[in-house]
Amino acid sequence: ASAPTPSAKKIVPTTITKTPSISAGQQYANALAIYRNQGAYFQFVNCRGNPGTLTLKKGVKFMLDNRDNISHKIVVGKTVYNVASFGYVIATAQTLGLNYITCDGGGAAAVSVQL
């Protein structure tokens, strides 16, 4: 009986295509340009939202921008966002009516969501 002949395995190299990435600073600048220009932007300094109130259509995205050197827990209505120091999140206007925004438990701003 002869020993089985080992079969040759073909090695196919994997090609990884990298998409050009943009820096976090550039991502922030892009988001800022979009949301601030649309009037869908809250800036938080010392846990106070500016402007105090925005009126947005249901489903519109808006930016929560933390300009403090510590992270904050920002709550919009019932949705919790943990926003890093000098970080931001993009939220969506969901619940119709006046939605209070708190920062670390204190009143900070509000978003009025309409149809």
C-alpha positions as a printed NumPy array, in Angstrom:
array([[  0.   ,   0.   ,   0.   ],
       [  1.35 ,   3.367,  -0.914],
       [  1.204,   6.382,   1.307],
       [ -1.345,   9.032,   0.309],
       [  0.17 ,  11.9  ,  -1.63 ],
       [ -0.17 ,  15.218,   0.111],
       [ -2.176,  17.643,  -1.95 ],
       [ -0.772,  21.091,  -2.51 ],
       [ -2.836,  23.93 ,  -1.087],
       [ -2.965,  27.134,  -3.008],
       [ -2.445,  30.157,  -0.808],
       [ -4.479,  33.133,  -1.939],
       [ -3.328,  36.451,  -0.473],
       [ -6.052,  38.545,   1.1  ],
       [ -6.268,  42.064,  -0.213],
       [ -7.341,  44.681,   2.269],
       [ -8.458,  47.967,   0.822],
       [ -8.225,  50.81 ,   3.281],
       [-10.495,  53.753,   2.863],
       [ -8.881,  57.057,   3.688],
       [ -9.716,  57.89 ,   7.277],
       [-10.209,  61.375,   8.585],
       [ -8.959,  62.513,  11.954],
       [-11.253,  62.921,  14.931],
       [-10.679,  66.664,  14.669],
       [-11.818,  66.661,  11.054],
       [-14.872,  64.516,  11.92 ],
       [-15.781,  67.053,  14.631],
       [-15.312,  69.995,  12.244],
       [-17.504,  68.273,   9.624],
       [-20.278,  67.521,  12.153],
       [-20.083,  71.048,  13.542],
       [-20.414,  72.583,  10.072],
       [-23.426,  70.419,   9.224],
       [-25.437,  70.656,  12.447],
       [-24.616,  74.228,  13.451],
       [-25.513,  75.496,   9.964],
       [-28.822,  73.58 ,  10.116],
       [-29.63 ,  75.067,  13.528],
       [-29.667,  71.553,  15.005],
       [-26.903,  72.055,  17.553],
       [-26.547,  72.307,  21.327],
       [-23.238,  73.325,  22.843],
       [-22.657,  72.387,  26.481],
       [-20.253,  74.446,  28.582],
       [-20.218,  73.852,  32.335],
       [-23.194,  71.527,  31.733],
       [-25.37 ,  74.337,  30.364],
       [-26.933,  73.955,  26.936],
       [-26.824,  76.757,  24.403],
       [-29.285,  77.572,  22.942],
       [-31.708,  76.909,  25.777],
       [-34.401,  75.48 ,  23.471],
       [-34.524,  74.225,  19.895],
       [-37.614,  73.362,  17.874],
       [-37.041,  70.474,  15.469],
       [-39.139,  68.216,  13.266],
       [-39.543,  64.603,  14.365],
       [-36.737,  62.453,  12.942],
       [-34.244,  65.313,  12.535],
       [-30.739,  64.625,  13.815],
       [-29.032,  67.137,  16.103],
       [-25.635,  67.49 ,  17.728],
       [-24.878,  67.503,  21.457],
       [-21.43 ,  69.091,  21.792],
       [-19.605,  68.855,  25.136],
       [-16.954,  71.58 ,  25.361],
       [-15.921,  70.698,  28.913],
       [-12.734,  68.87 ,  29.858],
       [-14.75 ,  66.176,  31.669],
       [-17.333,  63.73 ,  30.343],
       [-21.027,  64.3  ,  31.024],
       [-24.18 ,  62.201,  31.112],
       [-26.608,  64.087,  28.889],
       [-30.205,  62.858,  28.861],
       [-32.678,  63.926,  26.17 ],
       [-36.172,  62.927,  27.276],
       [-35.507,  59.306,  28.285],
       [-32.448,  58.692,  26.097],
       [-29.057,  58.694,  27.853],
       [-25.851,  59.794,  26.105],
       [-22.445,  59.55 ,  27.754],
       [-20.508,  62.322,  26.047],
       [-16.723,  62.315,  26.407],
       [-14.763,  65.421,  27.346],
       [-14.561,  67.677,  24.288],
       [-16.71 ,  65.055,  22.545],
       [-20.042,  65.016,  20.818],
       [-22.926,  62.717,  19.884],
       [-25.566,  62.92 ,  17.199],
       [-29.068,  62.444,  18.605],
       [-32.437,  62.16 ,  16.854],
       [-35.536,  64.187,  17.714],
       [-37.983,  61.351,  18.471],
       [-40.655,  62.049,  21.058],
       [-43.219,  64.7  ,  20.132],
       [-43.566,  67.638,  22.496],
       [-41.097,  69.319,  24.84 ],
       [-38.164,  67.054,  25.767],
       [-36.035,  68.287,  28.627],
       [-32.279,  67.858,  28.361],
       [-30.32 ,  67.303,  31.552],
       [-26.583,  67.281,  32.053],
       [-25.347,  65.189,  34.978],
       [-28.868,  65.358,  36.433],
       [-29.353,  69.142,  36.27 ],
       [-31.574,  71.057,  33.867],
       [-29.582,  72.22 ,  30.87 ],
       [-31.807,  72.788,  27.808],
       [-34.857,  71.472,  25.934],
       [-35.818,  70.327,  22.458],
       [-39.361,  70.789,  21.192],
       [-40.195,  68.046,  18.689],
       [-42.972,  68.668,  16.169],
       [-44.517,  66.792,  13.25 ]])
